[in-house]
């Protein structure tokens, strides 16, 4: 696994990831309305497993690595926008 990305890398990438989430799911919010540390599942953004699969597909295509449904780290990876962005920053190839 790659080294942890720098905080400024995560902060610079977060608006792009938020935009991908809003676009992929046709959400009625702006990317800026997604709180960095709010849960993506349930109470936070309110996503379900189908939403997460859609996000995984878009991210895989955009950044050149696979987010697999059987990955035991998915709960951590999709915990929040910040967690997802950190994972993308550490794994992306494109």
ABEGO torsion letter per residue (X at the ends): XBBBBBAAAAAAAAAAAAAAAAAAAGBABBAAABBAABBABEABAGBBAAAAAAAAAAAAAAAGBBBBAABAAAAAAAABAAAAAAAAAAABAX
